[in-house]
Amino acid sequence: MADKYRKRPVIIEAMRFGSHTEALPFGDLHAWLSEGGCSFRLGQAMDGPVFMLISSLEGWMRAEIGDWIIRGVEGEFYPCKPSVFAATYEPEETTRG
């Protein structure tokens, strides 16, 4: 029988693809990915929605509008579907003084 493990509580950074794309070249998301050294490209199928290709530790991954883009614990970037993000992460509560 397999052992069970709990995910360690780590704090990640994330931005939602689509909610930070107000201005080309897609605003805050573009700056955040660029500053983090992430290689990425925008694409669009014929008359279809815009998508993003992100260079991750596992190769190029596709992010759709509405997906979350996560910066992991080693500084790597990767997309995450909204349902998985909601089941895995919650906002970090910070104290501001």
Secondary structure as GFF3:
##gff-version 3
##sequence-region A 1 97
A	DSSP	beta_strand	13	16	.	.	.	ID=ss1
A	DSSP	alpha_helix	27	35	.	.	.	ID=ss2
A	DSSP	beta_strand	40	44	.	.	.	ID=ss3
A	DSSP	beta_strand	50	56	.	.	.	ID=ss4
A	DSSP	beta_strand	59	64	.	.	.	ID=ss5
A	DSSP	beta_strand	68	71	.	.	.	ID=ss6
A	DSSP	beta_strand	77	80	.	.	.	ID=ss7
A	DSSP	alpha_helix	82	88	.	.	.	ID=ss8
###
